[in-house]
Amino acid sequence: MVCRNLFRVWNLLRARMSDELSFADYESRLDRSIKVKAPDFCSGERLKHLIFSGQFTRPLLDKLCRLADKIRLLAKSKEGHRYLNTLLSHKRAMLYFTQPSTRTFMSFAAACQILGMTCNEVRDLSVSSEAKGESPFDSMRMFSSYFDLVIMRSHIPKFAECCGYMMNTLANSQRRSVPIVNAGAGSDEHPTQALLDIYTIQRAFSFTHAKDSRQWTRYDELRESFPGLRKGIAGKTIGFCGDIRRGRTVRSLAQLLTLHEQVRLVFISPPHPALSLPRDLKDKLIDAKVDVRECHSLEAHLDGKPVIEQLDALYMTRIQREHNSGAEEQEFNELDFSQFKLSKSLVSRMKPYAAILHPFPRDKDFGEIPPAIDDDERAFYFRQARNGMWARAALIAHLFDVDGEINDYYEQYNSEMQIAPQ
């Protein structure tokens, strides 16, 4: 038993040394700004790989959100579902998820299946060849031999980016290369979560209702109380509450929101450097001409009014206790976290159209959003999770250049539905 454990430790050390050597090959490229890196992962206006949220432009975001709407509508009918299922039935996807995940993994698997792709997975390194000393780079090279797409969540920071560069090198030498999608790798960004968050916020701010008619629309009713209300994200006040510094979803979404005009971002976090808005993100937002505010309670006053009453959307996050050091645990015990939890009374003070979001998982012990709020019409977080399936299906369709086919089919399908006998 001792010999077996020593052998396992040796293999892990050997793999780690191999990883360090492989990362050294990409060091000069890793140190560049995202603006400089982004063209490496695109071909014209089309993504080759998705590594950062900074690769999204406003036109591309709008295009993907429109495509997600079309996919969700087509998938509701048997005929539309059958059509979508044929688009990529000749393709295979590898889901390499070596960090814990429920929603991201399942929604990517569902997105692939909507488009007809076959999926395989690696979720436990102890039963892969990496446990025998194989480097993750060799594993990825093997995946590219068997699959047409690799969707990855790794514990290794910047690994997804390095894999994108490796695939580019293979493509440049006329060898097999496949798209890489960062599904929240390491402590880096989470670009597909930011995509589905933008999609959810856009849908929330369309102010539509199932009972909309020529005589009545929810939007018209809201404008009676809020005459200045406009559809879309522009001009909205959006709050982020909880663990701001360590939340990769917060970082990715905040940067995408800068693509919209006159947004105000309010970061609500405990007064502790491990949890508050990081300086580098704040500087990026300010450079993008965003109105950035910070406070330490949902009831704090901004411009003379409680922040909870000013928000058009609130993005709640859990405190990521798994990242706490021993010293932080002691310091956090002295903080009042009640100021960063929603309650029914707080929600009742929010605007009637305000959207409450959460990237999940929510912490049942911490209780940042109690289940009692789930039935409130402002609670968008379960819809947000479902939207991940449609947004990720749209991304995959874009990567494989079948988005044009979906648009054409949708137009034909929609026209036939409109002229069909009622």
Helices and strands as residue ranges (DSSP letters): H 2-24, H 27-30, H 34-37, G 38-41, E 42-43, E 46-47, G 53-55, H 58-74, H 78-87, E 92-97, H 103-114, E 118-122, G 125-127, G 129-132, H 136-146, E 149-153, H 159-172, E 180-182, H 191-204, H 218-225, E 237-241, H 248-257, E 264-268, H 279-287, E 291-295, E 301-302, E 305-306, G 307-309, E 313-316, G 321-323, H 326-332, G 337-340, H 344-347, E 355-357, G 371-373, H 381-399, H 403-419
